[in-house]
Amino acid sequence: MPLERHLIEMDGGRTVTAPATLDGVFDGAVAHDGPVVVHFHGGLVGRSKAVVGAPGTVEAYGRAGAYAIVPVWRTGVLEVLADSWLRIAGEALFKVLIDRVAGLAHAHLAAGPGGRGTVDRTLPEVTDEVMVASAEGRGDFPAVLDGPRLPEGTDVGEPRAAAVEALELELLADRRLTAEFDAAARGAGLEVPTGARGLSAAETLPPKPTLADHDVLRSLQGDASTRGLPLAAAKFTVNVVLRVVGRYAARTHHGLHATVVEEVLRALYFPVAGRTVWDEIKGYTRKAFEGEAPEYGGTALLEGLARIPAERRVVLVGHSAGTVFIAELLRRARGLGRTFEVVFLAPAIRMDEFAAAVVGRADLLTPTPSGPAFRVFTMSDEYEAADTLVRLPPPVGELKAFYPRSLLYFVSGLCEPEVDAPLLGMQRFFDPGHWAARDQGVAESVRFCEGRTVWSVAEHADDRLRASSSSHSGFGEPIPGNETMESVLSLVRRGWA
């Protein structure tokens, strides 16, 4: 059967697939006498990759006796983000901030509550080579960083005045830091008065293009005009240091390397680092249902699924942000007259959204002898923490120096409104000792997923409960050796009993 009989293409939530072709997709599903699987790829998968991978997905589900429908629902986002990340990673200002914030935060943490009136750097220089080694290892800087540990409830601001003063004094004499802020401001068309540059005026660098938020640089420019650029730069950097230290006290940190990157991005590069794109991706899942079929892809999908006989199995499989799409579909599925089997792969959905859309609508999940038909396959934290954000050939491959942990860590630490946002695919939030454990949405999600989650890498006698994926991108690809997808296919073939 032609591939077009299995694809539903959307752009910004609106259907790109021609209405006649769309009808053919659902005609094929209705005519098929076995299960129907709707496979939602992740939100960072470009159109070309989704379309190229679709034949393998369709063929794999076909081997399991199922008819596959593959919504292609977003295009080109990874290329946009990877370009921004690569440019940020190459900026001298970004590099010097990572080194200074990491060094001072480490010194502040290592000093302990009684020694924070002074600064004695305990960390070697954080070079590109150190960052690459971190990303290729366990997802954090070398073993020298194993020292800092704060007891729960430690007030990291005590003595706040002495700590801030010591940090500021350390940075006031940092000519490199001041010069890089000056070069970035001028690269953004914001001239800092010569008299405000202080001692770094003799080391003025050429203007440097930057992706730094111009509003932040403009605020820094104004601060420099009254305080002087060295003090403005020092105060800015100290605030980032204190946010990193504060996350250790609140137990919302993601290891020093990742936390420092998250907080530098949050402070200086927030609009382009990922938050805006992530909001856009999630917005597309809502927009897909905001109008009538066939113009809106989500609505068209619901109407098409309603045509499939209620006794026929319909399995919704979502990878990463594809789980957000499934949650939106379930929110709109009341009155459809059918139930669904649901499989999540490395889900990027927030736990509170999962609790509302899936746990709260468990009556839409097909009943089985062991309860509602739902399963999660995702990485244990050992692999999640060591998974590099982007694994691509050079030059984009150099991004391994940019962020040392997985996409889910990045989304949790930067792309949601709060830091360390609880995501369903991250094992850290299933720990009863985690700070979020008492949150209602987290607690409901953990209870619901108990006995329904396979933590990769996992061996099992039951071929529906195995997982071999050790990277975020490795879950949804039906390639030889991917035991995670083989488990999904076995689940489709054999059912839940």
Secondary structure by P-SEA (a helix, b strand, c coil): ccccccbbbbccccccccaaaaaaaaaaaaacccbbbbbbccccccaaaaaaaaaaaaaaaaaacbbbbbbbcccaaaaaaaaaaaaaaacaaaaaaaaaaaaaaaaaaaaccccccbbbbccccccaaaaaaaaaccccccccccccccccccccccaaaaaaaaaaaaaccaaaaaaaaaaaaaaaccccccccccccccccccbbbccccaaaaaaaaaaaacccaaaaaaaaaaaaaaaaaaaaaacccccaaaaaaaaaaaacccccccaaaaaaaaaaaaaaacccccccaaaaaaaaaaaccccbbbbbbbccaaaaaaaaaaaacccccccbbbbbccccccaaaaaaccccccccccccccccbbbbbbbcaaaaaaccccccccccccccccccccaaaaaacccccccccccccccccccccccccccaaaaaaaaaaccccccccccccccccccccccccccccccccaaaaaaaaaaaacccc
